[in-house]
Amino acid sequence: MPVRAHVFVETARTQKRMNAPIMILRRQNSAQKSNLQLDVLLCSWEEAYQKELETFKDIGDVGEIWFGEESMSRVLRWMDKAKIPKDAAILDIGTGNGAFLVELANHGYRSLTGVDYSPASIELARNVLQAEGLTDVTVKETDFLNCGGELGEFDVCIDKGTFDAISLNPDNNKECKKLYVHTLKEALKDNGFFAITSCNWTKEQLLERFCEGFEFVQELPTPSFQFGGKTGNSVAALIFKRVH
């Protein structure tokens, strides 16, 4: 049975109605970005991004990169190998500070959209993108679970922690997960790709969750650990394709 370190990370990507405490990943220092420690901060999703926005305006620090920079690099490597066209329409679900949008743009992708429920997150992302001179990237304050198909259709949808946060909703966990899958189906074009990184769910659990309307493509390599004589992964990173 797969071993998984269940690190529960809720971010500002958590929907407003959840009102749950969040956990913020703190980088230890610039030389050890991959060595992260968890600090539990009892603050709301909006307060967290408001603080990061203020920090960015003060000193230009974009804030936290969820799951570390490698989580973005591994998806970009897959996109290169899969020959995703540079003009592909790409959606970053729960964009946060927009860091992944910056990396995608710097990688040559030209049709980028980021959505997040948090107003402070969207303001932060816009500030970060503007500072990078990326004025053609679209960011929207949108509730992904209740957008009613208004997002349009995308060739690639990327999720790095958002499904985790939505899954932790203590009020209506099961319904939120169903809504997420339904919205994702609407947002993806036929044969479009979905790249998800999760620290809360194993590969097998994600395969079960995204079994209807999706085809499993591949698992991306992620850091492993050993515990009790067994080997597991701290995160799962999977690629799915939208099918009918």
N, C-alpha and C positions, 0 to 999 in steps of 0.2 A: 504494500500500500504506500503511495507517495507520501513523503514527509514534507510538511510545509510549516515554516515559521509564520504563524498568523499574526502579522504586524498590522494592526488596524489603523489606517491612515485616512482620516477624513479631512477634506480640504474645503476651500471656498467653492469648489465645484458641487458640494452638497447642496441640494435644493433648499430654498429658504424655509419651507414649511417644516424641515426637520428640526431646526433649532437645537442641534446636538453639539456638545463640545467637540473640539477638533484637536488633532495631533499634528504638530508642525515638525518637519524634518529640518534639523539644524546642521549645517556643514561645520565640521570641526575646525578646519582651516583650509586655505587655498591649496596646500600641498597634499591634502588628504581628503579630496572631495568625495572619494568613493567610500570613505569611512564615516558613516553617518550615525549620529546618536539621536534618539528620540526624546524630545522634551514635550511633555503634555502641557498644553496651554489651554486653560479654561476660558476660552473666548469664542465669540461667534465667528462664523465664516466671514462676515462683512468686516468685522473689526480687524481680523487678521490681514486682509488685503488692504484695508485702509492704512494700517501701519506700514505695510510694504510700499504702498504708494507714497506715503510721506517720506520714507527712507530713500526711495528712488529720487524724489524731487530734491532731497537734501544732499545726497552723496552719489547718486547715480547707480546704486546697487539694485539690480533687477529683482533680487529676492531668491527664494528657494527654487530649485529644479527638482521636481518630484521624481523619485527613484534614481536621481543622479544623471549626469550628462550621458553616461553610457546607454541609458534607456532610450535616448533620442538617437544616438549613433547606431544602435543595432537595428532600429526601424529604418533609418536612412540607408544602411547597408543592404537591407532587404529590398528597399525600393530601387536601389541601383541594380541589384541582381535580377529583379522582376521587370526591369526596364519600364518603370512607370514613367509615362511621358511628362516632360517638364511643364506642359500646359494642362495636365490633369487637374480636375477640380478636387481640392482636398479640404476636408473639414476636421478641425481640431476640437474635439468635444470636451468642454471644460478647460478652456485655454489658459486660465489662470493669469500669469504675468506675460503670456505670449511668447515665452522663450522658445517653444517648439516652432512657432510660426517664423521666428527669426532664423532658426536653423534651416527650416525648409526653404525659406527665401534665399538664404545664402548658398543653399545647395542648388539653386537654379529654378525652383518651382515658382510658377507665376500666378496661379489661380488659387489663392489661399483664403480660407475663412475660419475664424475662431469664434466660438460661442461660450458664454458663461452666464450663470444666473446672477452673479455678484456685480453690482454697479461699480464697486471699487476695483474689482478685478479687470473689468473692461476699460476703465479709465487708466489703470496701470499699464495694461497691454498696449493701449493707444500711445501712451507716453513712451514706452519702451520702443515700439515700432517707429515712432517719429524720430526718436534719438538715433535710430539705426538708418534713418533715411528711407524707410520702407512705407511709403504712403499709399501703395496700391493694395495693401493687405486689408481685408475686411474683418472687423470684429463687431460682434453683436451681443447686446444684453438679452439673452434668450433662455427661457426655461426649456431645456431639451425634452423634458417629459411631456410638455404641453404646448408644443409649437405648432401642432395641427398641420404638418406638412409644409409649413411656410419656408423651410430652409432651402428647398430645392433638392436637386439630385447631385450626388458627388461620386467621383471615381474611387476615392479613398477616404475612409473615416478613421481617425486615430483617437484612441482613448488611453490615457495614461493616469489611472487612478480614479477617474470619474465613476465608472461602474462600481468600483469598490465602495466609494462614498455613498452612492445611491442605495447600494445593497444593505448598508448599515442603518437605513431609516427605521427607527424603532416603532413608528406608528403604522406604517403600511408597507412593510418590506416586500412582500410577495407581489403586490400590485405595482409597486415602483419598478421592480425588475421586469415585469411583463410590459409595462409602458416603455421602458428603455428599449427592449428588443423590438417592439412595434415601431417606435420612432426611428430606430436604426434602419429597419427594413425600408421605411419610406424615404430615408435620406440617401440610401445607396442606390446607384444605378444597377441594372442587371449586370452581373459579372464584376461588379465593383468590389473592392477589397476593404476589409475591416481589420485593423491592427490594434490589439488590446494588450496592455500590460497591467497585471494585477498582482497584488501582494496578499489578497484575502482568499483567492480561489485557486485551486489546483488546475492543472491542465484538464483532468477528467471532469471536474465540475464545470469548467467553462465550455467544454465540448457538449455537455448535457444541456447547458443553458442556451447555447446558440446552435441547437441541432435542427431547428425548423427554419427553413429559408436560407440556411447558410451551409457552405461546404468547407470543411477543414482543409487548409492548404499546407501549413507547416508550423512547427514550433521553433522559435528563435532561441539560440543559446543564451542562458542566463547564469549568474553565479550560483554555485552549489555549496552545500554544507553537509557535514556528517553529524548524526546524533543517534546514540543507541545502536551503533553498528549499521545504521541505514543512511543512505544518501538522498538528499532532497534539494529543492531549489527555493530560494527566498522569494522569488517572484516567478510568475508565468508570463510568457510573451508569445501570443499566438496570432496567426494570420488566418482569416476566414474569407471566403468569397460568397457574394450574394447570389443565390440561385432561386429558381421557382420550381 
